[in-house]
Amino acid sequence: MVADYFGLPFPGLRAARACRNKYLQRWYLPDLSPVSVLIPPGSRDSVEQASVPFPAVVKPATRHSSEGVQMVRDHTELAAQLDGYPAQETILVEQMITGQEYSVESLTQDGKTLFSSVTRKETTDVDSQYFVEMAHTVPALRDDAWDAVQRTNIEMLDRLGVENGITHAEWRLDERGEARLMEVAARTPGDGIMVLYRLATGRSMEPEILRIALGETADYPAARRCARQVYVGHRPGTLVDVEADWPGVEPRWVDDGNPWPDIPALPADHPPALRAVLVYEARGAQLGPIRSSDDRVVTFFIDAPTIAELDEIEERVRRAVTIHTG
């Protein structure tokens, strides 16, 4: 409201509201969204649950990091899952879109998209009831899926009236290959995606976001290298140690607010490289199953000239990183 009053660059009134509210996203963009039902507090017994096809996804409205998000297969599982949430929570029940997940990071200035790129994601719902992101690749391979996601993302930006700033939208492909919106936020992406953009393009994105906010001319290059962040699975127990059998790379412990290392970009044709191994928890921490983003413990960053080379070095790094639990 303040930015609008003073005529300052900002996402826009509609975009600023909708990007903070999943219900408004469904309201403005019903044809781009999965079928969904909103269950406010006190309405769980009366909601018409049959209007959402199964399998479905149950999402607490106010949590983050995929906490409490779970797949249910029928009415019995849905009722049991709803009983597990506090009575005051608002819940969203949505049709489960089972195709590949992507995100799109876009820079918009004066209502025009000056940069947009598709990130491929790997998630745990392939073999579990949970939806935790375990890998990001920047940029995604440019194919028919890339085109579908990018095309629908441009339509979404226009219909929400995004004026200035960065947006981070998450999409899944349905059985027809069409992109369906999971959610969109008018902010930078989480995890290490901003680091990946620096590695892929050779430049940090943050200065351009500031230029947009200041009303200055912004510009950002296309990727000239491929970058990936991977989260390593672990065995539940007490975290004893993390080892990386890789020349010149030692795990960096970033628990308790310790800063991430600076990871500079490499030349476009530099051979595939392991750039960092980060540990989020301290030794002695109790590790449980990975059911939300906060349960992930170890991640690594790699980059390469091509996706094929990225895949190859990922397999080698996975064999080289060991999480010891007791």
DRENDO-1510 file (C-alpha; in Angstrom, 1 decimal, always signed):
<recs>
REC; n; res; u; v; w
REC; 1; MET; +0.0; +0.0; +0.0 .
REC; 2; VAL; +2.8; +2.4; +0.9 .
REC; 3; ALA; +4.7; +1.6; -2.4 .
REC; 4; ASP; +1.4; +2.1; -4.4 .
REC; 5; TYR; +0.7; +5.4; -2.6 .
REC; 6; PHE; +4.1; +6.9; -3.4 .
REC; 7; GLY; +4.3; +5.5; -6.9 .
REC; 8; LEU; +7.3; +3.2; -6.1 .
REC; 9; PRO; +8.2; +0.1; -8.1 .
REC; 10; PHE; +6.6; -3.0; -6.5 .
REC; 11; PRO; +4.8; -6.1; -7.7 .
REC; 12; GLY; +1.4; -4.4; -8.0 .
REC; 13; LEU; -1.7; -4.5; -5.7 .
REC; 14; ARG; -3.3; -7.6; -7.2 .
REC; 15; ALA; +0.0; -9.5; -7.5 .
REC; 16; ALA; +1.2; -8.5; -4.0 .
REC; 17; ARG; -2.1; -9.8; -2.5 .
REC; 18; ALA; -2.4; -12.9; -4.6 .
REC; 19; CYS; +1.2; -14.0; -4.2 .
REC; 20; ARG; +0.7; -14.2; -0.4 .
REC; 21; ASN; -2.6; -16.2; -0.6 .
REC; 22; LYS; -3.1; -19.6; -2.2 .
REC; 23; TYR; -6.9; -19.1; -2.2 .
REC; 24; LEU; -6.6; -15.9; -4.2 .
REC; 25; GLN; -4.3; -17.7; -6.7 .
REC; 26; ARG; -7.0; -20.4; -7.2 .
REC; 27; TRP; -9.7; -17.6; -7.4 .
REC; 28; TYR; -7.9; -15.6; -10.1 .
REC; 29; LEU; -6.5; -18.6; -12.0 .
REC; 30; PRO; -8.9; -21.5; -11.7 .
REC; 31; ASP; -8.2; -22.8; -15.2 .
REC; 32; LEU; -4.4; -22.9; -14.4 .
REC; 33; SER; -4.9; -24.6; -11.0 .
REC; 34; PRO; -5.7; -28.1; -9.8 .
REC; 35; VAL; -9.3; -28.7; -8.5 .
REC; 36; SER; -9.3; -27.6; -4.8 .
REC; 37; VAL; -11.5; -27.2; -1.8 .
REC; 38; LEU; -10.9; -24.7; +1.1 .
REC; 39; ILE; -11.7; -26.0; +4.6 .
REC; 40; PRO; -11.8; -23.2; +7.1 .
REC; 41; PRO; -11.8; -23.9; +10.9 .
REC; 42; GLY; -15.0; -25.4; +12.1 .
REC; 43; SER; -16.0; -26.7; +8.7 .
REC; 44; ARG; -14.3; -30.1; +8.4 .
REC; 45; ASP; -17.5; -32.2; +8.9 .
REC; 46; SER; -19.6; -30.3; +6.4 .
REC; 47; VAL; -17.2; -29.8; +3.5 .
REC; 48; GLU; -18.1; -31.4; +0.2 .
REC; 49; GLN; -15.0; -33.6; +0.0 .
REC; 50; ALA; -16.3; -35.5; -3.1 .
REC; 51; SER; -15.6; -32.5; -5.3 .
REC; 52; VAL; -11.9; -33.2; -5.2 .
REC; 53; PRO; -10.7; -36.3; -7.1 .
REC; 54; PHE; -8.3; -38.8; -5.5 .
REC; 55; PRO; -5.5; -39.1; -5.0 .
REC; 56; ALA; -5.5; -35.6; -3.3 .
REC; 57; VAL; -3.0; -33.4; -1.5 .
REC; 58; VAL; -3.8; -32.0; +1.9 .
REC; 59; LYS; -2.0; -28.7; +2.7 .
REC; 60; PRO; -2.1; -26.6; +5.9 .
REC; 61; ALA; -2.6; -23.0; +4.8 .
REC; 62; THR; -0.1; -21.2; +7.1 .
REC; 63; ARG; +2.9; -23.6; +7.3 .
REC; 64; HIS; +6.1; -23.6; +5.3 .
REC; 65; SER; +8.8; -26.0; +4.0 .
REC; 66; SER; +6.3; -28.6; +3.0 .
REC; 67; GLU; +5.4; -29.3; +6.7 .
REC; 68; GLY; +2.1; -31.1; +7.0 .
REC; 69; VAL; +1.7; -31.6; +3.3 .
REC; 70; GLN; +0.6; -35.1; +2.5 .
REC; 71; MET; -1.0; -37.3; -0.2 .
REC; 72; VAL; -4.2; -39.1; +0.6 .
REC; 73; ARG; -5.8; -41.9; -1.5 .
REC; 74; ASP; -9.4; -41.9; -0.4 .
REC; 75; HIS; -12.0; -40.3; +2.0 .
REC; 76; THR; -10.9; -42.5; +4.9 .
REC; 77; GLU; -7.3; -41.3; +4.6 .
REC; 78; LEU; -8.5; -37.7; +4.1 .
REC; 79; ALA; -10.6; -37.8; +7.3 .
REC; 80; ALA; -7.7; -39.3; +9.3 .
REC; 81; GLN; -5.3; -36.7; +8.0 .
REC; 82; LEU; -7.7; -33.8; +8.8 .
REC; 83; ASP; -8.1; -35.1; +12.3 .
REC; 84; GLY; -4.4; -34.7; +12.8 .
REC; 85; TYR; -4.4; -30.9; +12.3 .
REC; 86; PRO; -5.2; -28.4; +15.0 .
REC; 87; ALA; -8.8; -27.3; +14.9 .
REC; 88; GLN; -7.9; -23.7; +14.2 .
REC; 89; GLU; -5.9; -24.4; +11.0 .
REC; 90; THR; -7.3; -23.7; +7.6 .
REC; 91; ILE; -6.7; -26.6; +5.2 .
REC; 92; LEU; -6.6; -26.8; +1.4 .
REC; 93; VAL; -7.4; -30.1; -0.2 .
REC; 94; GLU; -6.4; -30.3; -3.9 .
REC; 95; GLN; -6.3; -32.7; -6.8 .
REC; 96; MET; -2.9; -34.3; -6.9 .
REC; 97; ILE; -1.0; -33.5; -10.1 .
REC; 98; THR; +1.5; -36.3; -10.6 .
REC; 99; GLY; +3.7; -35.0; -13.4 .
REC; 100; GLN; +7.2; -33.5; -13.3 .
REC; 101; GLU; +7.6; -30.5; -11.0 .
REC; 102; TYR; +9.3; -27.2; -12.2 .
REC; 103; SER; +9.6; -23.7; -10.9 .
REC; 104; VAL; +10.0; -20.5; -12.9 .
REC; 105; GLU; +12.0; -17.6; -11.7 .
REC; 106; SER; +11.0; -14.3; -13.5 .
REC; 107; LEU; +12.2; -10.7; -13.3 .
REC; 108; THR; +9.6; -8.2; -14.3 .
REC; 109; GLN; +10.1; -4.5; -14.8 .
REC; 110; ASP; +7.3; -2.0; -15.7 .
REC; 111; GLY; +5.0; -4.9; -16.5 .
REC; 112; LYS; +7.4; -6.5; -19.0 .
REC; 113; THR; +9.3; -9.8; -18.4 .
REC; 114; LEU; +13.0; -9.1; -18.8 .
REC; 115; PHE; +14.2; -12.5; -17.6 .
REC; 116; SER; +12.5; -15.9; -17.1 .
REC; 117; SER; +14.0; -19.4; -16.6 .
REC; 118; VAL; +12.7; -22.8; -15.8 .
REC; 119; THR; +14.1; -24.9; -12.9 .
REC; 120; ARG; +13.6; -28.7; -12.8 .
REC; 121; LYS; +12.8; -30.2; -9.4 .
REC; 122; GLU; +13.0; -33.7; -8.0 .
REC; 123; THR; +10.6; -34.5; -5.1 .
REC; 124; THR; +10.0; -37.3; -2.7 .
REC; 125; ASP; +6.4; -38.0; -3.7 .
REC; 126; VAL; +7.7; -40.4; -6.4 .
REC; 127; ASP; +8.0; -43.0; -3.6 .
REC; 128; SER; +6.4; -41.5; -0.5 .
REC; 129; GLN; +3.3; -39.6; +0.7 .
REC; 130; TYR; +5.4; -36.4; +1.2 .
REC; 131; PHE; +6.4; -33.6; -1.2 .
REC; 132; VAL; +10.0; -32.6; -0.2 .
REC; 133; GLU; +12.2; -31.1; -2.9 .
REC; 134; MET; +15.5; -33.1; -3.1 .
REC; 135; ALA; +17.2; -31.5; -6.2 .
REC; 136; HIS; +17.1; -28.3; -8.3 .
REC; 137; THR; +18.5; -28.0; -11.8 .
REC; 138; VAL; +19.1; -24.6; -13.4 .
REC; 139; PRO; +18.2; -24.3; -16.2 .
REC; 140; ALA; +15.9; -27.2; -17.0 .
REC; 141; LEU; +16.4; -29.0; -20.3 .
REC; 142; ARG; +14.6; -27.0; -23.0 .
REC; 143; ASP; +11.9; -29.3; -24.4 .
REC; 144; ASP; +8.1; -29.4; -24.8 .
REC; 145; ALA; +7.6; -29.4; -21.0 .
REC; 146; TRP; +9.9; -26.3; -20.7 .
REC; 147; ASP; +7.8; -24.6; -23.4 .
REC; 148; ALA; +4.5; -25.5; -21.7 .
REC; 149; VAL; +5.6; -24.2; -18.3 .
REC; 150; GLN; +7.1; -21.0; -19.6 .
REC; 151; ARG; +4.1; -20.2; -21.7 .
REC; 152; THR; +1.7; -20.7; -18.8 .
REC; 153; ASN; +3.9; -18.8; -16.5 .
REC; 154; ILE; +3.8; -15.7; -18.8 .
REC; 155; GLU; +0.0; -15.9; -18.8 .
REC; 156; MET; -0.1; -16.1; -15.0 .
REC; 157; LEU; +2.2; -13.0; -14.7 .
REC; 158; ASP; -0.1; -11.1; -17.0 .
REC; 159; ARG; -3.4; -12.1; -15.3 .
REC; 160; LEU; -2.0; -11.3; -11.8 .
REC; 161; GLY; -0.8; -8.0; -13.0 .
REC; 162; VAL; +2.8; -8.4; -11.9 .
REC; 163; GLU; +4.5; -5.0; -12.4 .
REC; 164; ASN; +8.0; -5.0; -10.8 .
REC; 165; GLY; +10.2; -7.5; -9.0 .
REC; 166; ILE; +11.0; -11.2; -8.9 .
REC; 167; THR; +8.4; -14.0; -8.9 .
REC; 168; HIS; +9.0; -17.7; -8.0 .
REC; 169; ALA; +6.2; -19.9; -9.3 .
REC; 170; GLU; +5.9; -23.7; -8.8 .
REC; 171; TRP; +4.3; -25.8; -11.5 .
REC; 172; ARG; +3.5; -29.5; -12.3 .
REC; 173; LEU; +2.5; -31.1; -15.6 .
REC; 174; ASP; -0.8; -32.9; -15.7 .
REC; 175; GLU; -1.6; -36.0; -17.7 .
REC; 176; ARG; -2.2; -33.8; -20.8 .
REC; 177; GLY; +1.2; -32.2; -20.5 .
REC; 178; GLU; -0.3; -28.9; -19.4 .
REC; 179; ALA; +1.2; -26.8; -16.5 .
REC; 180; ARG; -0.8; -26.5; -13.3 .
REC; 181; LEU; +0.1; -23.9; -10.7 .
REC; 182; MET; +1.0; -25.2; -7.3 .
REC; 183; GLU; +1.8; -21.7; -5.9 .
REC; 184; VAL; +3.5; -18.4; -6.8 .
REC; 185; ALA; +5.4; -16.0; -4.5 .
REC; 186; ALA; +6.7; -12.4; -5.2 .
REC; 187; ARG; +10.1; -13.2; -3.7 .
REC; 188; THR; +13.4; -14.9; -4.3 .
REC; 189; PRO; +13.3; -18.7; -4.4 .
REC; 190; GLY; +14.4; -20.8; -1.4 .
REC; 191; ASP; +17.0; -23.4; -0.9 .
REC; 192; GLY; +20.1; -22.7; -3.0 .
REC; 193; ILE; +18.4; -21.7; -6.2 .
REC; 194; MET; +19.9; -18.2; -6.2 .
REC; 195; VAL; +23.3; -19.7; -5.9 .
REC; 196; LEU; +22.5; -21.9; -8.9 .
REC; 197; TYR; +21.6; -18.9; -11.0 .
REC; 198; ARG; +25.0; -17.4; -10.2 .
REC; 199; LEU; +26.8; -20.6; -11.2 .
REC; 200; ALA; +24.7; -21.0; -14.4 .
REC; 201; THR; +24.7; -17.4; -15.7 .
REC; 202; GLY; +28.0; -16.1; -14.2 .
REC; 203; ARG; +26.2; -13.3; -12.4 .
REC; 204; SER; +24.3; -12.8; -9.1 .
REC; 205; MET; +20.7; -12.0; -9.6 .
REC; 206; GLU; +20.3; -10.0; -6.4 .
REC; 207; PRO; +21.8; -6.7; -7.8 .
REC; 208; GLU; +19.2; -6.8; -10.6 .
REC; 209; ILE; +16.3; -7.3; -8.1 .
REC; 210; LEU; +17.6; -4.2; -6.2 .
REC; 211; ARG; +17.8; -2.2; -9.5 .
REC; 212; ILE; +14.2; -3.0; -10.2 .
REC; 213; ALA; +13.1; -1.9; -6.7 .
REC; 214; LEU; +15.0; +1.3; -7.2 .
REC; 215; GLY; +13.5; +2.0; -10.6 .
REC; 216; GLU; +16.9; +1.6; -12.4 .
REC; 217; THR; +17.4; -0.3; -15.7 .
REC; 218; ALA; +17.9; -4.0; -14.9 .
REC; 219; ASP; +19.3; -6.7; -17.1 .
REC; 220; TYR; +20.2; -10.4; -16.5 .
REC; 221; PRO; +21.8; -12.9; -18.8 .
REC; 222; ALA; +20.7; -16.3; -20.0 .
REC; 223; ALA; +22.4; -19.4; -18.5 .
REC; 224; ARG; +25.6; -20.5; -20.2 .
REC; 225; ARG; +26.3; -23.4; -17.8 .
REC; 226; CYS; +24.2; -26.0; -16.0 .
REC; 227; ALA; +24.0; -26.1; -12.2 .
REC; 228; ARG; +22.4; -28.4; -9.7 .
REC; 229; GLN; +21.7; -28.6; -5.9 .
REC; 230; VAL; +21.2; -32.1; -4.5 .
REC; 231; TYR; +20.0; -33.1; -1.1 .
REC; 232; VAL; +21.4; -36.4; +0.2 .
REC; 233; GLY; +19.1; -38.8; +2.0 .
REC; 234; HIS; +20.1; -40.1; +5.4 .
REC; 235; ARG; +19.4; -42.9; +7.9 .
REC; 236; PRO; +17.5; -41.6; +10.9 .
REC; 237; GLY; +19.5; -41.5; +14.1 .
REC; 238; THR; +22.1; -39.3; +15.8 .
REC; 239; LEU; +24.3; -37.3; +13.3 .
REC; 240; VAL; +27.9; -38.4; +14.0 .
REC; 241; ASP; +29.8; -37.0; +11.0 .
REC; 242; VAL; +29.7; -36.1; +7.3 .
REC; 243; GLU; +32.5; -37.1; +4.9 .
REC; 244; ALA; +33.2; -36.1; +1.3 .
REC; 245; ASP; +35.8; -38.3; -0.5 .
REC; 246; TRP; +36.6; -35.6; -3.1 .
REC; 247; PRO; +39.9; -33.7; -3.7 .
REC; 248; GLY; +39.8; -30.2; -2.5 .
REC; 249; VAL; +36.3; -30.3; -1.0 .
REC; 250; GLU; +35.5; -30.6; +2.7 .
REC; 251; PRO; +32.0; -30.5; +4.2 .
REC; 252; ARG; +31.1; -27.0; +5.4 .
REC; 253; TRP; +29.0; -27.0; +8.6 .
REC; 254; VAL; +26.4; -24.2; +8.3 .
REC; 255; ASP; +24.3; -25.1; +11.4 .
REC; 256; ASP; +23.5; -22.4; +14.0 .
REC; 257; GLY; +23.5; -19.6; +11.5 .
REC; 258; ASN; +27.1; -20.1; +10.2 .
REC; 259; PRO; +27.3; -18.4; +6.8 .
REC; 260; TRP; +27.4; -20.3; +3.5 .
REC; 261; PRO; +30.7; -20.1; +1.6 .
REC; 262; ASP; +31.0; -17.8; -1.4 .
REC; 263; ILE; +30.8; -20.0; -4.5 .
REC; 264; PRO; +32.1; -18.0; -7.5 .
REC; 265; ALA; +31.0; -18.8; -11.1 .
REC; 266; LEU; +33.3; -20.8; -13.4 .
REC; 267; PRO; +33.9; -20.2; -17.1 .
REC; 268; ALA; +31.3; -21.8; -19.3 .
REC; 269; ASP; +33.5; -24.5; -20.6 .
REC; 270; HIS; +35.1; -25.5; -17.3 .
REC; 271; PRO; +35.0; -29.2; -16.7 .
REC; 272; PRO; +32.2; -30.5; -14.4 .
REC; 273; ALA; +32.9; -29.6; -10.7 .
REC; 274; LEU; +31.7; -30.2; -7.2 .
REC; 275; ARG; +31.5; -26.7; -5.7 .
REC; 276; ALA; +30.4; -27.3; -2.1 .
REC; 277; VAL; +29.0; -29.8; +0.4 .
REC; 278; LEU; +27.0; -28.1; +3.2 .
REC; 279; VAL; +25.7; -29.7; +6.5 .
REC; 280; TYR; +22.7; -28.0; +8.1 .
REC; 281; GLU; +22.7; -29.7; +11.5 .
REC; 282; ALA; +25.3; -29.9; +14.2 .
REC; 283; ARG; +27.0; -33.2; +15.3 .
REC; 284; GLY; +24.8; -34.9; +17.8 .
REC; 285; ALA; +21.5; -33.7; +16.2 .
REC; 286; GLN; +18.7; -36.2; +16.1 .
REC; 287; LEU; +17.7; -36.9; +12.4 .
REC; 288; GLY; +14.3; -38.3; +11.6 .
REC; 289; PRO; +12.7; -39.3; +8.3 .
REC; 290; ILE; +12.5; -36.6; +5.6 .
REC; 291; ARG; +8.9; -35.4; +5.7 .
REC; 292; SER; +9.5; -31.7; +5.2 .
REC; 293; SER; +12.3; -29.4; +3.9 .
REC; 294; ASP; +13.5; -28.8; +7.4 .
REC; 295; ASP; +14.3; -32.5; +7.8 .
REC; 296; ARG; +17.1; -32.4; +5.1 .
REC; 297; VAL; +20.6; -32.4; +6.5 .
REC; 298; VAL; +23.3; -32.5; +3.7 .
REC; 299; THR; +23.3; -30.8; +0.3 .
REC; 300; PHE; +25.9; -30.4; -2.4 .
REC; 301; PHE; +26.3; -28.0; -5.4 .
REC; 302; ILE; +27.7; -29.1; -8.8 .
REC; 303; ASP; +27.9; -27.5; -12.2 .
REC; 304; ALA; +28.9; -28.5; -15.7 .
REC; 305; PRO; +28.8; -27.4; -19.4 .
REC; 306; THR; +25.9; -29.8; -20.2 .
REC; 307; ILE; +23.0; -31.7; -18.4 .
REC; 308; ALA; +24.6; -35.0; -19.4 .
REC; 309; GLU; +27.9; -34.1; -17.7 .
REC; 310; LEU; +25.9; -32.8; -14.7 .
REC; 311; ASP; +24.1; -36.2; -14.3 .
REC; 312; GLU; +27.4; -38.0; -14.5 .
REC; 313; ILE; +29.1; -36.0; -11.8 .
REC; 314; GLU; +26.1; -36.2; -9.6 .
REC; 315; GLU; +26.4; -39.9; -9.5 .
REC; 316; ARG; +30.0; -39.7; -8.5 .
REC; 317; VAL; +29.4; -37.1; -5.8 .
REC; 318; ARG; +26.6; -39.2; -4.3 .
REC; 319; ARG; +29.0; -42.1; -3.9 .
REC; 320; ALA; +31.6; -39.8; -2.4 .
REC; 321; VAL; +29.4; -38.2; +0.3 .
REC; 322; THR; +28.7; -40.3; +3.4 .
REC; 323; ILE; +26.4; -39.3; +6.3 .
REC; 324; HIS; +27.3; -41.2; +9.5 .
REC; 325; THR; +24.5; -41.7; +12.0 .
REC; 326; GLY; +24.4; -43.7; +15.2 .
</recs>
